[in-house]
Amino acid sequence: MRPSNALPDTLVRQDIGEGVLTLSLNDPDTGNAMSVAMAEALAEALEAANRLPDVHCVLLRSTGEHFCTGGNVKDMESGSDLMQGSATQVRARLKATLHRITHALQALQVPSIAAVNGAAIGAGCDLALMCDLRVASERATFAESFLRLGLVSGIGGAWFLTRLVGTAKALELTLTSEFVDAPTALQLGMVSRVVSPEALDEVSTTMARRIASSPPQALRMAKRLVLDAAETTLPVALETAAAMQAILLCGDEHKAAVRDFLGRRARRHLYPQSR
């Protein structure tokens, strides 16, 4: 899938259709490596998403053979990447660039999906893990491979990976820099679906459009309720759920959804072959 209104020379192509904002990493010659320019472009696109009223789901994908191969090792060697200078300077650059992506995805009010078509390595693996859902091609591979370069994940990968696979498995994957293929990633819970390379765009786009078709206020609340549940107690979760439900039950969105549901049920009764 190539976004129809995207410029071919942009590092992150953007396309909006049927409630879905599709962001395509677009530096295939480097395996969509997370350069400074790529990080800034992606951060800006994600930060703007909450200001787009017609966007109800974000789909993150890539052009070329790989999703994102992490930091550009050639840039590291030449000194043109983020990690140059004093420790204080590097820390400040990380927070001003790559951490913007982490914060933007966490602050995203609508659901996010990563469509992983090839290698998701290092920062690329972290980027996929930051999304709410992941659909992987059978050719996808994942690796927290920072130790191979004498580094650790500097953008939150340990936090996301641990919550998906548990502490013991997260330690194993981190300390061994093991490459994980798509079927193993599915078994571990790192991805929710594995599909053929040819079907990846269609399946991930269909999922995004289905999510985006939900009532928008309830959709945003549902996402927040699930994400907050992992960090709170049951009494707090119940209070939050009650407050959200009360707002929705008293709103026009819920009433319209009920009318639509009853109308579709009536049509199915009159015309059993219709959907």
C-alpha positions as CSV (number, residue, x, y, z in Angstrom):
1,M,0.0,0.0,0.0
2,R,1.4,3.4,-1.0
3,P,-0.3,6.4,0.5
4,S,-1.8,8.3,-2.4
5,N,-1.0,11.8,-1.1
6,A,2.4,11.2,0.3
7,L,5.6,12.8,-1.1
8,P,8.2,10.2,-2.1
9,D,11.0,12.1,-0.5
10,T,9.6,12.3,3.0
11,L,11.1,10.2,5.7
12,V,7.6,9.5,7.2
13,R,4.8,9.4,4.7
14,Q,1.4,10.4,6.1
15,D,-2.0,9.4,4.7
16,I,-5.5,9.8,6.3
17,G,-8.5,7.7,5.1
18,E,-11.5,6.1,6.8
19,G,-10.5,7.4,10.2
20,V,-7.0,5.9,10.0
21,L,-3.7,7.9,10.0
22,T,-1.1,5.7,8.3
23,L,2.5,6.6,9.0
24,S,5.0,4.9,6.8
25,L,8.7,4.9,7.7
26,N,10.3,5.7,4.3
27,D,14.1,5.2,4.2
28,P,14.3,1.7,2.8
29,D,17.9,2.0,1.7
30,T,19.0,2.0,5.4
31,G,16.3,-0.5,6.5
32,N,14.4,2.5,7.9
33,A,17.1,3.0,10.4
34,M,16.2,5.4,13.2
35,S,18.3,8.4,12.2
36,V,18.0,11.8,13.9
37,A,15.9,13.1,11.0
38,M,13.7,10.0,11.0
39,A,13.1,10.2,14.8
40,E,12.2,13.9,14.5
41,A,9.8,13.4,11.6
42,L,8.1,10.5,13.3
43,A,7.8,12.3,16.6
44,E,6.2,15.4,14.9
45,A,3.7,13.2,13.1
46,L,2.7,11.3,16.2
47,E,2.5,14.5,18.3
48,A,0.1,16.0,15.8
49,A,-2.2,13.0,15.7
50,N,-4.2,14.0,18.7
51,R,-5.0,17.3,17.1
52,L,-6.7,15.6,14.1
53,P,-10.4,15.1,14.8
54,D,-10.9,12.7,12.0
55,V,-8.2,10.3,13.1
56,H,-9.4,7.4,15.3
57,C,-6.6,4.9,14.8
58,V,-2.9,5.2,13.9
59,L,-1.2,2.6,11.7
60,L,2.6,2.5,11.7
61,R,4.2,0.7,8.8
62,S,7.2,1.0,6.6
63,T,8.4,0.9,3.0
64,G,11.0,-1.6,1.8
65,E,11.9,-5.0,3.3
66,H,12.3,-4.0,6.9
67,F,10.2,-2.3,9.6
68,C,13.1,-0.6,11.3
69,T,16.6,-1.9,11.8
70,G,17.4,0.4,14.8
71,G,20.1,2.9,15.0
72,N,22.3,3.5,12.0
73,V,25.6,1.8,12.9
74,K,27.5,3.7,10.1
75,D,26.3,6.9,11.7
76,M,27.5,5.7,15.1
77,E,31.0,5.1,13.6
78,S,31.2,8.4,11.8
79,G,30.0,10.4,14.8
80,S,26.8,11.7,13.1
81,D,24.3,10.0,15.3
82,L,22.8,11.1,18.6
83,M,25.3,9.4,20.9
84,Q,28.2,11.7,20.5
85,G,29.7,14.1,23.1
86,S,29.5,14.0,26.8
87,A,27.1,11.8,28.7
88,T,25.1,14.8,29.7
89,Q,24.8,16.0,26.1
90,V,23.8,12.5,24.9
91,R,21.2,12.2,27.5
92,A,19.7,15.6,26.5
93,R,19.6,14.6,22.9
94,L,18.0,11.3,23.6
95,K,15.2,13.0,25.6
96,A,14.8,15.7,22.9
97,T,14.5,13.2,20.0
98,L,13.8,9.5,20.6
99,H,12.0,10.0,23.9
100,R,9.6,12.3,22.0
101,I,8.4,9.2,20.1
102,T,7.9,7.2,23.3
103,H,5.9,10.0,25.0
104,A,3.9,10.7,21.8
105,L,2.8,7.1,21.5
106,Q,1.9,6.8,25.1
107,A,0.0,10.1,24.9
108,L,-1.9,9.0,21.8
109,Q,-5.6,9.0,22.6
110,V,-6.5,6.6,19.8
111,P,-5.3,3.0,19.4
112,S,-2.0,2.4,17.5
113,I,-1.1,-0.6,15.4
114,A,2.4,-1.6,14.1
115,A,2.5,-3.6,10.9
116,V,6.0,-5.3,11.0
117,N,7.1,-6.5,7.6
118,G,10.7,-7.5,8.3
119,A,13.4,-6.7,10.8
120,A,12.4,-4.8,13.9
121,I,15.7,-4.6,15.6
122,G,17.0,-2.6,18.6
123,A,15.1,0.7,18.6
124,G,13.0,-0.7,15.8
125,C,11.8,-3.5,18.1
126,D,11.1,-0.9,20.8
127,L,9.1,1.1,18.4
128,A,6.9,-1.8,17.6
129,L,6.5,-2.7,21.2
130,M,5.3,0.8,22.0
131,C,2.3,0.4,19.8
132,D,-1.0,-1.0,21.3
133,L,-1.2,-3.8,18.8
134,R,1.3,-5.5,16.4
135,V,0.6,-7.5,13.3
136,A,3.6,-9.3,11.9
137,S,4.6,-10.7,8.5
138,E,5.8,-14.3,8.5
139,R,9.2,-12.7,7.6
140,A,9.3,-10.4,10.6
141,T,12.1,-10.7,13.2
142,F,12.5,-9.0,16.5
143,A,15.5,-8.4,18.7
144,E,16.5,-6.4,21.7
145,S,20.0,-6.5,20.3
146,F,21.6,-3.5,22.1
147,L,24.2,-5.5,24.0
148,R,25.7,-6.5,20.6
149,L,26.8,-2.9,20.4
150,G,27.6,-2.4,24.0
151,L,24.4,-0.4,24.7
152,V,21.0,-0.8,26.4
153,S,17.6,0.3,25.2
154,G,17.5,4.1,25.8
155,I,13.9,4.7,24.9
156,G,11.9,2.4,27.1
157,G,12.2,-1.0,25.5
158,A,12.8,-2.8,28.8
159,W,9.6,-1.3,30.2
160,F,7.4,-2.4,27.2
161,L,9.0,-5.8,26.7
162,T,8.6,-6.8,30.4
163,R,4.9,-5.9,30.3
164,L,4.4,-8.1,27.2
165,V,6.4,-11.2,28.0
166,G,7.2,-11.1,31.7
167,T,10.4,-10.3,33.6
168,A,12.2,-13.7,33.1
169,K,11.6,-13.8,29.3
170,A,12.4,-10.1,28.9
171,L,15.7,-10.7,30.7
172,E,16.5,-13.7,28.5
173,L,15.8,-11.8,25.3
174,T,17.7,-8.7,26.5
175,L,20.8,-10.5,27.8
176,T,21.2,-12.9,24.9
177,S,20.3,-10.4,22.1
178,E,18.3,-13.4,20.7
179,F,16.5,-12.9,17.4
180,V,12.8,-13.9,17.6
181,D,11.0,-15.0,14.5
182,A,7.3,-14.2,13.9
183,P,5.8,-17.5,15.2
184,T,7.8,-17.3,18.4
185,A,6.8,-13.6,18.8
186,L,3.2,-14.7,18.5
187,Q,3.7,-17.4,21.1
188,L,5.3,-15.0,23.5
189,G,2.6,-12.4,23.1
190,M,4.8,-9.8,21.4
191,V,2.4,-9.7,18.4
192,S,-1.3,-10.5,18.1
193,R,-1.3,-11.8,14.6
194,V,1.1,-13.3,12.0
195,V,0.1,-13.2,8.4
196,S,1.8,-13.7,5.0
197,P,3.9,-10.9,3.7
198,E,1.4,-10.3,0.9
199,A,-1.5,-10.0,3.3
200,L,0.2,-7.7,5.9
201,D,-1.0,-4.4,4.5
202,E,-4.5,-5.6,3.9
203,V,-4.9,-7.2,7.3
204,S,-3.4,-4.4,9.3
205,T,-5.4,-1.7,7.4
206,T,-8.6,-3.7,7.8
207,M,-8.0,-4.0,11.5
208,A,-7.2,-0.2,11.8
209,R,-10.4,0.7,9.9
210,R,-12.5,-1.6,12.0
211,I,-11.1,0.0,15.2
212,A,-11.6,3.5,13.7
213,S,-15.2,2.8,12.9
214,S,-16.1,2.5,16.7
215,P,-17.8,5.4,18.4
216,P,-14.8,7.8,18.9
217,Q,-15.4,8.9,22.5
218,A,-16.0,5.4,23.8
219,L,-13.0,4.2,21.7
220,R,-10.6,6.6,23.5
221,M,-12.0,5.7,26.9
222,A,-11.8,2.0,26.3
223,K,-8.1,2.3,25.3
224,R,-7.3,4.3,28.4
225,L,-9.2,2.0,30.7
226,V,-7.2,-1.0,29.6
227,L,-3.9,0.7,29.7
228,D,-4.5,2.2,33.1
229,A,-5.6,-1.2,34.5
230,A,-2.1,-2.5,34.4
231,E,-0.9,0.3,36.7
232,T,-3.7,0.7,39.2
233,T,-5.7,-1.2,41.9
234,L,-9.1,-2.7,41.3
235,P,-11.0,-0.1,43.4
236,V,-9.4,2.7,41.4
237,A,-10.2,0.9,38.1
238,L,-13.8,0.5,39.1
239,E,-14.2,4.1,40.0
240,T,-12.6,5.1,36.7
241,A,-14.9,2.7,34.8
242,A,-18.0,4.0,36.5
243,A,-17.1,7.6,35.7
244,M,-16.4,6.8,32.1
245,Q,-19.6,4.7,31.7
246,A,-21.7,7.4,33.2
247,I,-20.4,9.9,30.8
248,L,-21.0,7.6,27.9
249,L,-24.5,6.4,29.0
250,C,-25.6,10.1,29.2
251,G,-24.1,11.0,25.8
252,D,-25.5,11.2,22.3
253,E,-22.8,8.9,21.0
254,H,-24.2,5.9,23.0
255,K,-27.8,6.7,22.0
256,A,-26.9,6.8,18.3
257,A,-25.0,3.5,18.6
258,V,-28.0,1.8,20.2
259,R,-30.3,3.1,17.5
260,D,-27.9,1.8,14.8
261,F,-27.6,-1.6,16.5
262,L,-31.4,-2.0,16.7
263,G,-31.8,-0.9,13.1
264,R,-29.2,-3.4,11.9
265,R,-30.9,-6.2,14.0
266,A,-34.3,-5.3,12.5
267,R,-32.8,-5.4,9.0
268,R,-31.3,-8.8,9.6
269,H,-34.7,-10.1,10.8
270,L,-36.4,-8.8,7.7
271,Y,-33.6,-9.7,5.3
272,P,-31.7,-12.7,6.8
273,Q,-29.1,-12.6,4.0
274,S,-28.2,-9.0,4.6
275,R,-25.5,-7.8,7.0
